[in-house]
Amino acid sequence: MNKTELIAEVAKKAGLSKKDAEKALNAALDTVTEALSAGDKVQLVGFGGFEVRTREARVARNPKTKEPIEVPATKVPVFKAGKALKDKVAE
C-alpha cells in the first residue's frame, strides 16, 4: 500500500474527503517527524512506538578494494511494533 492508497482508505473509513484525509495524514507524519527530530519518543498505544537511536561510529570494509572505511556515528529512527499490532499481523 502506498501513500495514495492509504489516504483513500483513511478517507473511506473516517468518512472524510480525500483532501481532508491527506491533510490529516500529512499533519500526523509531520508531527511524528518533528518529535523525533527533537529527540522525543512517540508512543501510539496498541500500534507501536517511534524513537531515535544512535548508531556508533565503526570501521567498515570496501568489498571491492578491501580498504577500511570510517563510518561516522549517526542517529536513526526506529519503530517497535506494539503487542496489539503484532497479534493482529500474526493472525
N, C-alpha and C positions, 0 to 999 in steps of 0.2 A: 504494500500500500504506500503510495507516495503522498506528498502534502496535499495535492489537489483532491485526491480520493478521500483523504482524512477529513478535509474541510467539508466535502459533500456529505460524508457520514455524520459528522457533528451537526451540520445544518439539519439533516433529516431527523436525527434522534432528539435534538433540542428544540425543533420547531422554529428554527431561525432561517433567515435568508443566508445564502452562501457568503454574501458580502459581510454580514454580521458575524457569521461563524469564522470567517477568515480573520476579521479584526480581533475576535476573542482569542483565537489560537495564536496569532502573532503577538498579542499582548502577553499571553501566558509564557510563550517561549522567550520573549524579550525579558520578562521579569525573572525567569529562571537563569538566563544568561547573565543578567546584571548581578543577581545574588551570588552566583558562582564566581564572577569576576571580583566581587568584594570579599571573597573568601568564606562566604556563608554556606551552610548546608541547606538543601531544600528537601523536606520530608513530605511525601504525599501518602498518608496512611492508607494501607490496602493496595497501593500501587508500587511504591518504592522510594528510593532517595537518591539525590544527586549530591556529589561533593567533589572537592578538588583535592587531589593527592600530588605530592611532589615525587618526581622520578629522579633518583640520584644520578649524578654525573658518572660516566663509565667509559671504558675503553672498548671500542668495537673493532672489528677487523674487516677491511675491504676484501670480499671473497675473490676478487679478480687478481689483485696485486699482493694480497696477504699483509698489506701495510696497516699498522694500527691507526685508528682514528679516534680522536677525543669527541665524545658525545656529551654536550653540556647538560646540566640539570634542567629540568623543565617541569611545569605544572600541567597536569592532565585532568580533564573531567572524568568522573567515574559514576556509573549508575549501578545501584544494587537493587534488584527486584525484591519487593515485599512478599510476604507469605501468601497473601490472597492472590497476587498475580502468578506466583509460582504454582499454586494449587490449580488455578484456572487453566494455565497453559499445559499442565501435566494431565488434564482430563482426556 
